[in-house]
Amino acid sequence: MSLLALTRSVIPRFTAAIPRPGAMAVMARFQQQQMQIQANAASNLPASGFGATRGMKVRASVKKICEGCSSVKRRGRVFIICSKNQKHKQRQG
């Protein structure tokens, strides 16, 4: 058996694992597009800000939970806003 045949049978080929130059460019473009999508999602928030607020509970009946909670009526809806604990934010309806 020749040395060339022996090396071919013993040493595995890793040519499929080596990325092609074209594939690297495609991957870089894909990553850039994903970053643009994430940036656009953050900038497409509503002007009022209420559609994007995190942690506001939507309930049929709202109640003041602590002494820092205050009730506010805006745009025909009742809101509970708390100055002590932001988790107490609520919206009726």
Backbone as CSV, one residue per row, in Angstrom:
resi,resn,N_x,N_y,N_z,CA_x,CA_y,CA_z,C_x,C_y,C_z
1,MET,0.847,-1.165,0.000,0.000,0.000,0.000,0.897,1.234,0.000
2,SER,0.551,2.172,-0.824,1.385,3.365,-0.932,1.107,4.332,0.214
3,LEU,2.017,5.242,0.422,1.882,6.229,1.490,0.688,7.143,1.246
4,LEU,0.419,7.490,-0.011,-0.708,8.356,-0.342,-2.031,7.678,-0.009
5,ALA,-2.172,6.417,-0.318,-3.397,5.686,-0.010,-3.579,5.550,1.497
6,LEU,-2.465,5.371,2.223,-2.542,5.235,3.670,-3.009,6.544,4.315
7,THR,-2.476,7.680,3.865,-2.878,8.958,4.449,-4.327,9.282,4.114
8,ARG,-4.790,8.887,2.955,-6.183,9.146,2.588,-7.133,8.330,3.450
9,SER,-6.752,7.137,3.806,-7.651,6.299,4.579,-7.620,6.632,6.067
10,VAL,-6.497,7.156,6.577,-6.355,7.416,8.000,-6.795,8.839,8.360
11,ILE,-6.381,9.819,7.586,-6.659,11.219,7.902,-8.027,11.586,7.325
12,PRO,-8.958,11.992,8.169,-10.278,12.368,7.638,-10.193,13.700,6.907
13,ARG,-11.104,13.865,6.004,-11.143,15.109,5.230,-12.065,16.097,5.932
14,PHE,-11.595,17.329,6.117,-12.373,18.367,6.759,-12.737,19.473,5.786
15,THR,-12.822,19.162,4.523,-13.100,20.205,3.531,-14.506,20.755,3.684
16,ALA,-15.456,19.943,4.161,-16.823,20.429,4.313,-16.942,21.392,5.485
17,ALA,-16.067,21.279,6.488,-16.141,22.137,7.663,-15.505,23.497,7.429
18,ILE,-14.671,23.629,6.403,-14.020,24.908,6.123,-15.012,25.791,5.372
19,PRO,-15.360,26.952,5.939,-16.343,27.804,5.272,-15.784,28.412,3.994
20,ARG,-16.630,28.505,3.007,-16.245,29.120,1.739,-16.290,30.631,1.879
21,PRO,-15.519,31.361,1.098,-15.534,32.826,1.193,-16.911,33.409,0.903
22,GLY,-17.657,32.857,-0.017,-18.996,33.347,-0.330,-19.954,33.132,0.828
23,ALA,-19.798,32.014,1.521,-20.670,31.721,2.654,-20.420,32.702,3.795
24,MET,-19.182,33.118,3.978,-18.873,34.082,5.032,-19.544,35.428,4.745
25,ALA,-19.559,35.836,3.478,-20.202,37.096,3.120,-21.703,37.010,3.342
26,VAL,-22.297,35.869,3.017,-23.734,35.677,3.231,-24.051,35.732,4.721
27,MET,-23.212,35.097,5.529,-23.426,35.088,6.970,-23.303,36.500,7.548
28,ALA,-22.331,37.278,7.071,-22.155,38.649,7.556,-23.359,39.504,7.185
29,ARG,-23.884,39.345,5.961,-25.071,40.095,5.553,-26.277,39.726,6.403
30,PHE,-26.422,38.440,6.700,-27.535,37.968,7.518,-27.467,38.577,8.922
31,GLN,-26.275,38.624,9.504,-26.116,39.203,10.836,-26.426,40.693,10.833
32,GLN,-26.025,41.398,9.768,-26.322,42.824,9.668,-27.828,43.051,9.561
33,GLN,-28.509,42.200,8.781,-29.947,42.331,8.643,-30.646,42.089,9.973
34,GLN,-30.186,41.105,10.736,-30.791,40.821,12.034,-30.601,41.996,12.990
35,MET,-29.436,42.626,12.949,-29.189,43.775,13.812,-30.082,44.949,13.414
36,GLN,-30.311,45.148,12.105,-31.179,46.219,11.642,-32.622,45.955,12.057
37,ILE,-33.054,44.699,11.999,-34.419,44.353,12.398,-34.616,44.659,13.871
38,GLN,-33.634,44.314,14.709,-33.742,44.581,16.137,-33.752,46.084,16.417
39,ALA,-32.935,46.844,15.688,-32.889,48.291,15.886,-34.204,48.928,15.452
40,ASN,-34.784,48.455,14.339,-36.043,49.006,13.861,-37.190,48.655,14.803
41,ALA,-37.149,47.482,15.398,-38.211,47.083,16.321,-38.221,47.998,17.539
42,ALA,-37.054,48.435,17.987,-36.980,49.330,19.136,-37.459,50.738,18.782
43,SER,-37.289,51.161,17.531,-37.668,52.514,17.148,-39.118,52.608,16.683
44,ASN,-39.813,51.482,16.476,-41.187,51.496,15.997,-42.197,51.478,17.140
45,LEU,-41.849,52.047,18.271,-42.750,52.073,19.405,-43.822,53.132,19.184
46,PRO,-44.998,52.956,19.751,-46.030,53.981,19.614,-45.620,55.287,20.280
47,ALA,-46.158,56.392,19.777,-45.787,57.700,20.308,-46.245,57.863,21.749
48,SER,-47.378,57.233,22.104,-47.878,57.366,23.470,-47.003,56.616,24.458
49,GLY,-46.364,55.535,24.000,-45.503,54.770,24.870,-46.211,53.680,25.637
50,PHE,-47.546,53.683,25.675,-48.257,52.693,26.472,-48.272,51.331,25.816
51,GLY,-48.114,51.256,24.515,-48.083,49.953,23.871,-46.786,49.214,24.141
52,ALA,-45.760,49.924,24.581,-44.455,49.310,24.751,-44.024,49.228,26.206
53,THR,-44.861,49.708,27.131,-44.448,49.658,28.524,-44.484,48.228,29.016
54,ARG,-43.497,47.870,29.788,-43.414,46.511,30.308,-43.973,46.484,31.712
55,GLY,-44.736,45.467,31.989,-45.164,45.249,33.343,-46.489,45.885,33.711
56,MET,-47.170,46.541,32.785,-48.470,47.104,33.123,-49.515,46.006,33.066
57,LYS,-50.252,45.860,34.143,-51.294,44.840,34.205,-52.573,45.414,33.619
58,VAL,-53.262,44.635,32.804,-54.541,45.036,32.240,-55.603,44.224,32.953
59,ARG,-56.501,44.919,33.664,-57.502,44.244,34.488,-58.863,44.865,34.268
60,ALA,-59.897,44.087,34.623,-61.256,44.602,34.537,-61.527,45.602,35.657
61,SER,-60.951,45.360,36.832,-61.097,46.312,37.938,-59.717,46.557,38.531
62,VAL,-59.357,47.826,38.628,-58.038,48.182,39.147,-58.189,48.690,40.570
63,LYS,-57.179,48.431,41.396,-57.206,48.848,42.797,-55.837,49.402,43.170
64,LYS,-55.832,50.308,44.094,-54.570,50.816,44.633,-53.994,49.752,45.550
65,ILE,-52.723,49.398,45.337,-52.097,48.321,46.088,-51.375,48.868,47.315
66,CYS,-50.745,50.032,47.207,-50.011,50.601,48.344,-50.301,52.095,48.425
67,GLU,-49.683,52.771,49.375,-49.942,54.209,49.544,-49.268,55.042,48.453
68,GLY,-48.361,54.466,47.697,-47.722,55.191,46.603,-48.528,55.172,45.313
69,CYS,-49.565,54.349,45.260,-50.392,54.221,44.054,-51.359,55.389,43.948
70,SER,-51.527,55.894,42.745,-52.510,56.949,42.500,-53.280,56.618,41.238
71,SER,-54.556,56.968,41.221,-55.398,56.660,40.075,-55.466,57.887,39.168
72,VAL,-55.361,57.655,37.870,-55.350,58.718,36.870,-56.283,58.282,35.745
73,LYS,-57.076,59.220,35.226,-57.947,58.911,34.096,-57.401,59.623,32.864
74,ARG,-57.009,58.835,31.862,-56.442,59.369,30.622,-57.084,58.664,29.443
75,ARG,-57.474,59.439,28.440,-58.030,58.898,27.199,-59.188,57.931,27.470
76,GLY,-59.994,58.227,28.458,-61.157,57.404,28.764,-60.844,56.114,29.487
77,ARG,-59.637,55.936,29.943,-59.246,54.736,30.676,-58.729,55.125,32.051
78,VAL,-58.885,54.215,32.996,-58.397,54.457,34.350,-57.058,53.751,34.497
79,PHE,-56.058,54.490,34.948,-54.723,53.948,35.160,-54.379,54.051,36.642
80,ILE,-53.621,53.101,37.126,-53.018,53.179,38.459,-51.520,53.306,38.235
81,ILE,-50.940,54.384,38.757,-49.503,54.629,38.617,-48.922,54.694,40.024
82,CYS,-47.843,53.968,40.249,-47.242,53.908,41.580,-45.859,54.548,41.542
83,SER,-45.601,55.428,42.519,-44.301,56.075,42.594,-43.288,55.246,43.381
84,LYS,-43.778,54.278,44.152,-42.878,53.462,44.969,-42.479,52.161,44.294
85,ASN,-43.424,51.507,43.615,-43.149,50.213,42.995,-43.750,50.204,41.593
86,GLN,-42.901,50.149,40.592,-43.372,50.208,39.208,-44.162,48.973,38.800
87,LYS,-44.074,47.903,39.568,-44.850,46.697,39.255,-46.330,46.883,39.554
88,HIS,-46.694,47.940,40.232,-48.096,48.183,40.569,-48.860,48.883,39.445
89,LYS,-48.209,49.176,38.319,-48.892,49.865,37.222,-50.021,48.995,36.682
90,GLN,-51.203,49.617,36.512,-52.367,48.886,36.032,-53.142,49.757,35.073
91,ARG,-53.907,49.093,34.208,-54.801,49.786,33.288,-56.132,49.064,33.298
92,GLN,-57.206,49.811,33.353,-58.514,49.180,33.343,-58.986,48.996,31.914
93,GLY,-59.472,47.816,31.601,-59.991,47.545,30.254,-59.008,46.851,29.488
